[in-house]
Amino acid sequence: MTGEEKLEARIAEIEAKLALSEDSLDALNTTVYRQQQLIDRLQRELRALRDQVEASATNAEPRAPADEVPPHY
């Protein structure tokens, strides 16, 4: 193998590794994007639940201890 052939083989190997790296990076970016979408959705749901709890707590009438069912029932 001549020096030029070795150089061409090395360049081809580097190009193949670069292509694989680009594919891996694209897959990782897609995964991160989907995870961020999920995080955003979960944050919105959590905020909505927190608002519901706060709204029900402010609208609830105070309960008398006599109305409470003991924990063993």
C-alpha positions as CSV (number, residue, x, y, z in Angstrom):
1,M,0.0,0.0,0.0
2,T,1.4,3.3,-1.0
3,G,1.4,6.4,1.1
4,E,-1.4,7.9,-0.9
5,E,-3.5,4.8,-0.5
6,K,-2.9,4.8,3.2
7,L,-4.0,8.5,3.3
8,E,-7.1,7.8,1.3
9,A,-8.0,4.8,3.6
10,R,-7.5,7.0,6.7
11,I,-9.7,9.7,5.2
12,A,-12.4,7.2,4.4
13,E,-12.3,5.9,7.9
14,I,-12.5,9.4,9.4
15,E,-15.4,10.2,7.1
16,A,-17.2,7.1,8.2
17,K,-16.7,7.9,11.9
18,L,-17.9,11.5,11.2
19,A,-21.0,10.2,9.6
20,L,-21.7,7.9,12.5
21,S,-21.1,10.7,15.0
22,E,-23.5,13.0,13.1
23,D,-26.2,10.3,13.2
24,S,-25.6,9.7,16.9
25,L,-25.8,13.5,17.6
26,D,-29.1,13.7,15.6
27,A,-30.5,10.9,17.6
28,L,-29.4,12.5,20.9
29,N,-30.9,15.8,19.9
30,T,-34.2,14.2,19.1
31,T,-34.2,12.4,22.4
32,V,-33.4,15.6,24.3
33,Y,-36.1,17.5,22.4
34,R,-38.7,14.9,23.3
35,Q,-37.7,14.8,26.9
36,Q,-38.0,18.6,27.1
37,Q,-41.5,18.4,25.6
38,L,-42.4,15.9,28.2
39,I,-40.9,18.0,31.0
40,D,-42.8,21.0,29.8
41,R,-46.1,19.1,29.7
42,L,-45.5,17.7,33.2
43,Q,-44.8,21.1,34.5
44,R,-48.1,22.5,33.0
45,E,-50.0,19.5,34.5
46,L,-48.3,20.1,37.9
47,R,-49.2,23.8,37.8
48,A,-52.8,23.0,36.9
49,L,-53.0,20.5,39.8
50,R,-51.4,23.0,42.2
51,D,-54.0,25.6,41.1
52,Q,-56.8,23.1,41.7
53,V,-55.6,22.3,45.2
54,E,-55.2,26.0,46.0
55,A,-58.6,26.8,44.7
56,S,-60.2,23.9,46.6
57,A,-58.4,24.9,49.8
58,T,-59.6,28.5,49.6
59,N,-63.2,27.5,48.8
60,A,-63.4,24.8,51.4
61,E,-65.4,25.4,54.5
62,P,-63.6,24.7,57.8
63,R,-64.6,21.3,59.1
64,A,-65.4,20.5,62.7
65,P,-63.2,17.8,64.3
66,A,-66.4,15.9,65.1
67,D,-67.2,15.5,61.4
68,E,-63.9,13.7,60.8
69,V,-63.9,9.9,60.5
70,P,-61.2,8.3,62.7
71,P,-58.4,6.7,60.7
72,H,-59.3,3.2,61.8
73,Y,-62.6,3.3,60.0
